[in-house]
């Protein structure tokens, strides 16, 4: 098993990794499950697990939870993370995230305005000065974004500059005229998946309705124009309605239109990366 060295919130009641794995595999591959204290019947943690669950997203989720708290956000919460690790299952790495369990009701098609307000709050969070693009602690190679086919660049970026060079080479490869500099833009949290199932609503004791953001696989730090790209790449009716309700908190960028055009053209090439810059290799099997 592989665990994260990142300091998550300590939970003294959390069982061992082996116990968590056995409990989850006994249930099969469901979206998640609670771990319950057998003596008190109280919930210890919610466990999210699966082949696409990553330690990197756990880092970003926990950072976001703390950033919202520090910003004094009162209408959006994110569960704190207690532990994150991977374990092999018949040769396939399965990710496990043990997090705070926040009760509530999953959002549905009637919650467009609530989800839009939550996304608006998330995209207002600026990356810390020491963070790279991608997930917290995962490096630039951990980028997940809908600009790319299947949402992954599949490139072993060693730095943010590798990413910027790749984007500019993609534009040149596609014969798209672009003279801007994407690296000049600020870097903010960029969610790409606005599915209502990624949000939960709960009513507080004082009657306030609070939303809980639950899934951070496709939420990481990106240059500002890529937030507009993510908003422009929505495919389903609910997500489009969410985007229309968002009061975009940043200045609009002409670069976003260029990037949206490039993203559409990349589809024909599939997940294999094109126009990799010198020194950047194709990422194979998450290596």
C-alpha positions as CSV (number, residue, x, y, z in Angstrom):
1,X,0.0,0.0,0.0
2,X,1.0,3.6,-0.6
3,X,0.0,6.4,1.7
4,X,0.2,10.1,1.6
5,X,2.8,12.0,3.7
6,X,0.6,15.0,3.6
7,X,-0.7,16.0,7.1
8,X,-4.5,15.5,7.0
9,X,-6.8,16.1,9.9
10,X,-6.1,13.5,12.6
11,X,-8.9,11.0,13.4
12,X,-7.9,8.7,16.3
13,X,-10.8,6.4,15.6
14,X,-10.0,5.7,12.0
15,X,-9.3,2.0,11.5
16,X,-6.2,0.6,9.7
17,X,-5.8,0.7,6.0
18,X,-6.2,-3.1,5.9
19,X,-9.5,-2.8,7.7
20,X,-10.8,-0.1,5.4
21,X,-9.8,-2.1,2.3
22,X,-11.5,-5.2,3.6
23,X,-14.7,-3.3,4.4
24,X,-14.8,-1.7,1.0
25,X,-14.0,-4.8,-1.1
26,X,-16.7,-6.6,0.9
27,X,-19.2,-4.2,-0.5
28,X,-18.0,-4.3,-4.1
29,X,-17.3,-1.2,-6.1
30,X,-19.9,1.3,-4.9
31,X,-19.3,5.1,-5.0
32,X,-18.5,5.2,-1.3
33,X,-19.4,3.9,2.2
34,X,-19.4,4.8,5.8
35,X,-17.1,3.3,8.4
36,X,-19.0,2.9,11.7
37,X,-17.8,2.5,15.2
38,X,-19.3,-1.0,16.2
39,X,-19.6,0.0,19.9
40,X,-21.3,3.4,19.5
41,X,-22.8,3.0,16.0
42,X,-21.5,6.5,15.2
43,X,-20.0,7.2,11.8
44,X,-16.2,7.5,11.9
45,X,-15.7,8.5,8.3
46,X,-17.0,8.4,4.7
47,X,-14.7,6.3,2.4
48,X,-14.5,7.2,-1.3
49,X,-12.7,4.6,-3.3
50,X,-12.2,3.3,-6.8
51,X,-9.6,3.0,-9.6
52,X,-10.0,6.7,-10.5
53,X,-9.7,7.9,-6.9
54,X,-6.3,9.5,-6.3
55,X,-4.2,10.8,-3.4
56,X,-3.7,14.0,-5.3
57,X,-7.4,14.8,-5.3
58,X,-7.4,14.2,-1.5
59,X,-4.8,16.8,-1.1
60,X,-6.8,19.3,-3.1
61,X,-10.0,18.5,-1.3
62,X,-8.4,19.1,2.1
63,X,-6.7,22.3,1.0
64,X,-10.1,23.6,-0.3
65,X,-11.8,22.7,3.0
66,X,-9.2,24.8,4.9
67,X,-9.2,27.6,2.4
68,X,-13.0,28.0,2.6
69,X,-12.8,28.0,6.4
70,X,-10.1,30.6,6.4
71,X,-12.1,32.7,3.9
72,X,-15.1,32.6,6.2
73,X,-17.3,30.9,3.6
74,X,-20.7,30.2,5.3
75,X,-22.7,28.7,2.5
76,X,-20.2,26.1,1.2
77,X,-18.4,23.3,3.0
78,X,-15.9,20.6,1.9
79,X,-15.3,17.5,4.1
80,X,-11.9,17.4,5.7
81,X,-9.7,14.5,4.8
82,X,-8.4,12.1,7.5
83,X,-6.3,9.8,5.3
84,X,-5.6,8.8,1.7
85,X,-3.8,5.8,0.3
86,X,-3.7,3.3,-2.6
87,X,-3.9,-0.5,-2.5
88,X,-3.4,-3.1,-5.2
89,X,-6.4,-5.1,-6.4
90,X,-5.5,-7.8,-8.9
91,X,-2.7,-5.6,-10.2
92,X,-4.9,-2.5,-10.4
93,X,-4.2,0.4,-8.0
94,X,-7.4,1.4,-6.1
95,X,-7.5,4.8,-4.3
96,X,-9.1,5.3,-0.9
97,X,-10.0,8.6,0.7
98,X,-11.2,8.6,4.3
99,X,-13.0,11.9,5.0
100,X,-15.3,13.7,7.3
101,X,-18.9,12.5,6.9
102,X,-21.3,15.3,6.4
103,X,-25.0,14.4,6.3
104,X,-27.3,15.8,3.8
105,X,-29.3,15.2,0.6
106,X,-27.6,14.9,-2.8
107,X,-28.4,17.8,-5.1
108,X,-30.6,17.1,-8.1
109,X,-31.8,18.9,-11.3
110,X,-33.7,21.5,-9.2
111,X,-30.6,22.8,-7.5
112,X,-29.0,24.7,-10.4
113,X,-28.8,28.0,-8.5
114,X,-27.3,26.4,-5.4
115,X,-24.6,24.6,-7.4
116,X,-23.8,27.7,-9.5
117,X,-23.2,29.6,-6.3
118,X,-20.9,26.9,-5.0
119,X,-18.9,26.8,-8.2
120,X,-18.6,30.5,-8.1
121,X,-17.1,30.3,-4.7
122,X,-14.7,27.6,-5.7
123,X,-13.3,29.4,-8.7
124,X,-12.7,32.4,-6.5
125,X,-10.0,30.5,-4.6
126,X,-6.5,31.5,-5.7
127,X,-3.7,29.0,-5.7
128,X,-1.1,29.4,-2.9
129,X,2.2,31.0,-4.2
130,X,4.2,27.8,-3.8
131,X,1.6,25.5,-5.6
132,X,2.1,24.2,-9.1
133,X,-0.7,23.8,-11.6
134,X,-2.6,20.6,-11.0
135,X,-3.4,19.1,-7.6
136,X,-1.8,20.2,-4.4
137,X,1.4,18.1,-4.0
138,X,0.9,16.3,-7.2
139,X,3.0,18.5,-9.5
140,X,2.0,19.8,-12.9
141,X,1.7,16.2,-14.2
142,X,-1.4,15.8,-12.0
143,X,-3.5,18.2,-14.1
144,X,-7.1,17.0,-14.8
145,X,-9.0,19.2,-17.2
146,X,-11.7,18.9,-19.9
147,X,-9.5,20.8,-22.4
148,X,-7.9,17.4,-23.1
149,X,-9.6,14.4,-24.6
150,X,-10.6,12.2,-21.7
151,X,-9.6,15.1,-19.4
152,X,-5.9,14.0,-19.1
153,X,-2.9,15.6,-20.8
154,X,-1.1,12.2,-20.5
155,X,2.2,14.0,-20.4
156,X,5.0,13.9,-17.8
157,X,5.3,17.6,-17.1
158,X,8.2,18.4,-14.8
159,X,7.1,22.0,-14.3
160,X,4.4,24.5,-15.1
161,X,6.6,25.8,-17.9
162,X,6.3,22.4,-19.6
163,X,2.6,22.7,-19.6
164,X,2.6,26.2,-21.0
165,X,5.0,25.1,-23.7
166,X,2.8,22.2,-24.5
167,X,-0.3,24.4,-24.9
168,X,1.5,26.8,-27.2
169,X,2.9,23.9,-29.3
170,X,-0.7,22.4,-29.5
171,X,-2.0,25.7,-30.9
172,X,0.9,25.8,-33.4
173,X,0.3,22.1,-34.4
174,X,-3.4,22.9,-35.0
175,X,-2.5,26.0,-37.0
176,X,-4.3,28.3,-34.6
177,X,-2.9,31.8,-34.5
178,X,-2.2,32.9,-30.9
179,X,0.2,35.5,-29.7
180,X,-0.7,35.6,-26.0
181,X,1.1,34.3,-23.0
182,X,-1.0,31.9,-20.8
183,X,1.6,31.9,-18.1
184,X,0.8,35.5,-17.3
185,X,-2.6,34.6,-16.0
186,X,-3.4,34.0,-12.3
187,X,-3.9,30.5,-11.1
188,X,-7.2,29.5,-9.4
189,X,-9.1,26.5,-8.4
190,X,-10.8,25.1,-11.5
191,X,-13.7,22.6,-11.2
192,X,-14.6,20.8,-14.5
193,X,-17.4,18.5,-13.4
194,X,-20.7,20.3,-12.4
195,X,-22.7,17.1,-12.0
196,X,-25.3,17.6,-9.2
197,X,-24.2,14.3,-7.6
198,X,-20.9,16.0,-6.7
199,X,-22.8,18.3,-4.3
200,X,-24.9,17.7,-1.2
201,X,-27.2,20.1,0.6
202,X,-27.7,20.3,4.3
203,X,-29.9,22.4,6.6
204,X,-28.0,23.8,9.6
205,X,-29.5,24.2,13.1
206,X,-30.1,27.9,12.4
207,X,-32.1,27.1,9.3
208,X,-29.4,28.0,6.8
209,X,-29.0,25.9,3.7
210,X,-25.4,24.9,3.1
211,X,-23.9,23.1,0.1
212,X,-21.2,20.5,0.4
213,X,-18.7,19.9,-2.5
214,X,-17.7,16.3,-2.5
215,X,-15.7,15.3,-5.6
216,X,-12.3,16.8,-6.4
217,X,-10.9,14.4,-9.0
218,X,-11.5,17.0,-11.8
219,X,-10.8,20.1,-9.7
220,X,-7.3,21.5,-9.6
221,X,-5.3,24.7,-10.1
222,X,-5.3,26.1,-13.6
223,X,-4.6,29.4,-15.3
224,X,-7.7,31.6,-15.4
225,X,-8.6,31.1,-19.1
226,X,-9.0,27.4,-18.4
227,X,-11.9,28.1,-16.0
228,X,-13.7,29.6,-18.9
229,X,-12.8,26.6,-21.0
230,X,-14.2,24.2,-18.4
231,X,-17.5,26.3,-18.3
232,X,-17.6,26.2,-22.1
233,X,-17.0,22.5,-22.4
234,X,-20.1,21.4,-20.4
235,X,-22.1,18.7,-22.1
236,X,-25.3,18.1,-20.2
237,X,-28.3,20.3,-19.7
238,X,-27.8,20.7,-15.9
239,X,-24.2,21.9,-16.2
240,X,-25.1,24.4,-18.9
241,X,-27.8,25.9,-16.7
242,X,-25.3,26.1,-13.9
243,X,-22.8,27.9,-16.1
244,X,-25.4,30.4,-17.1
245,X,-26.2,31.2,-13.5
246,X,-22.5,31.8,-12.4
247,X,-21.5,35.4,-11.9
248,X,-18.0,35.0,-13.2
249,X,-15.7,36.7,-10.6
250,X,-12.7,37.3,-12.9
251,X,-12.0,39.4,-16.0
252,X,-12.9,37.5,-19.2
253,X,-10.0,36.5,-21.4
254,X,-9.7,36.3,-25.2
255,X,-7.4,33.3,-24.7
256,X,-10.4,31.2,-23.6
257,X,-12.0,31.4,-27.0
258,X,-8.8,30.2,-28.7
259,X,-8.4,27.4,-26.2
260,X,-12.0,26.2,-26.7
261,X,-11.4,26.0,-30.4
262,X,-8.2,24.0,-29.8
263,X,-9.9,21.7,-27.4
264,X,-12.5,20.8,-30.0
265,X,-9.9,20.1,-32.6
266,X,-7.9,17.8,-30.2
267,X,-10.8,15.3,-30.0
268,X,-9.9,13.8,-33.4
269,X,-6.5,12.7,-32.0
270,X,-7.9,10.8,-29.0
271,X,-6.1,10.5,-25.7
272,X,-2.6,10.2,-27.1
273,X,-0.8,13.6,-26.6
274,X,0.2,15.6,-29.6
275,X,2.9,18.3,-30.0
276,X,4.8,17.4,-26.8
277,X,7.6,19.9,-26.2
278,X,11.2,18.9,-26.0
279,X,12.0,17.0,-22.8
280,X,8.4,16.1,-22.0
281,X,7.5,12.4,-22.5
282,X,4.2,10.7,-22.9
283,X,2.7,9.5,-19.6
284,X,2.1,5.8,-19.7
285,X,0.0,3.8,-17.2
286,X,0.2,6.7,-14.6
287,X,4.0,6.4,-14.6
